[in-house]
């Protein structure tokens, strides 16, 4: 996807669901209060917590990458 489109997707999203990794750097293009739902592989990586806090994003995390646990975590989020 061209860079400009990526920026528009993240800037217009109300919620982003992604695996922990480099793609999360696109959160810099999100509007305040956007829900960032991060899925990690059974490890609590704190790296994006601080960035989300500074950008005033609603950062949620699912540390267990089991599909049923991800659904359980998602069901707890109110949009």
C-alpha positions, 0 to 999 in steps of 0.5 A: 500500500502506498505510504499516503494511503497508509497514513489515511487508513490510520488517520481515519480509523476508530480502531486498529488491530495489529500484531506487536511490531513495526506496523504499530509505528503508524499509530503516529498518524492516528487521531487522539482516542483511537483504539489501538489493539495490540496482540503480542506473543505471550510477552508484555512488550511495554514499548508502544505503551509510552508512545500511545500515552503521549499521543493520547491513544486508547491502547489495549493489549492482548498478551495471549495470541490464542484466537479465543483469548483475542476474541475475549479481549476484543469483547471487553472493548467498548467502541 
